[in-house]
Amino acid sequence: MLSGASVENEATEDGKYDDSHGEDESETLSDIDDSDVDVYLHNEEEKQIKKMLWERVNRVYVTEAKEAVAAANKKAFEGNFGNCSEDLLAARELAASSAEAVAKSRKGMKHRRAREAKNIAPTQYAAEAIGQMSNERKSLKSKVNLDRLEELFNDMEEDEA
């Protein structure tokens, strides 16, 4: 065998490589029982406990790592936009704040609508229900002729009386 040649790449006489004795049996761990290995492996509960303990012991490291990531992100952001004009940066800030305001107003609108729907009293007549619905949904007002609808219900009430 040549010096420097590894056992894995030992050539046979026909020029092909023979790696049959390349791996030693002790390196494959096939002689170790699974039950012996299972002692060293953790189940899900043990993993969670070990993770919580590690985070508690290394709390300072975790907070420093989060701060370092935030600082790196800020530095990258400033690096990307450091050469931008002040107008462009102001426009980006305005866009971000307006997007936040829109999201907040939508959330407020949902809460207001839910509160109003909760406080609406049940109606006795179909005309009242349609009137309430048309007040809630402005798009319904543009699609329904409310004057004609009111006349129709008035005619029905007169017929019943």
Protein Blocks (a to p, Z undefined) as FASTA:
>chain_A
ZZhiafklpccfkopacfklmpcfklnommpcfklmmmmpccfklmmmmmmmmmmmmmmm
mmmmmmmmmmmmmmmmmmmmmmpcfklmmmmmmmmmmmmmmmmmmmmmmmmmmmmmmmpc
cdfbfklmmmmmmmmmmmlmmmpcfklmmmmmmmmmmmmZZ
